[in-house]
């Protein structure tokens, strides 16, 4: 889902950069108001490092294209949606400079899709279904976060005029539906295990 430099018109890339900067500024404001600032910062740093490593690992898939897990839904469930935006931003910076993934002009766009859209979609689907069942909420949050981010990227590419609806529906949609199912199942096991191992994570203030 990493978009590279030169794919979008520069004026559109600037708009997505501005949206990303506003979201990061909002995170800074919320962090300054929390009483658990040190815990949040430590957990964010740890999860950012985990995200960089795990999301850089290629997993073979039946589509012929390797799967890269996002990890952002896991971050959001544990420490909140704006924290997911920050982690996404840091992750994309590291992956661009050290792995050549994504780009700088497109970084704002990638943060919008995989940080903002994926983050808040994950958080609210998780939150709204939490009273029903923990496993359902974790899976649905992860799955719908990835689905909504995919839809957002489809819209962005259509607005940019770089791909047709037919091509995107035949490639991006089925691929990321598969990723959403896989990552949703993985997150159910990880989150429940972490909440059982460290119950305080469940009550940690989320930003």
Secondary structure as UniProt FT lines:
FT   TURN            5..6
FT   HELIX           10..33
FT   TURN            35..36
FT   HELIX           37..55
FT   TURN            62..63
FT   HELIX           72..79
FT   HELIX           81..99
FT   TURN            105..106
FT   HELIX           107..111
FT   HELIX           112..117
FT   HELIX           118..129
FT   TURN            130..132
FT   HELIX           134..160
FT   HELIX           165..168
FT   HELIX           169..173
FT   HELIX           174..197
FT   HELIX           200..203
//
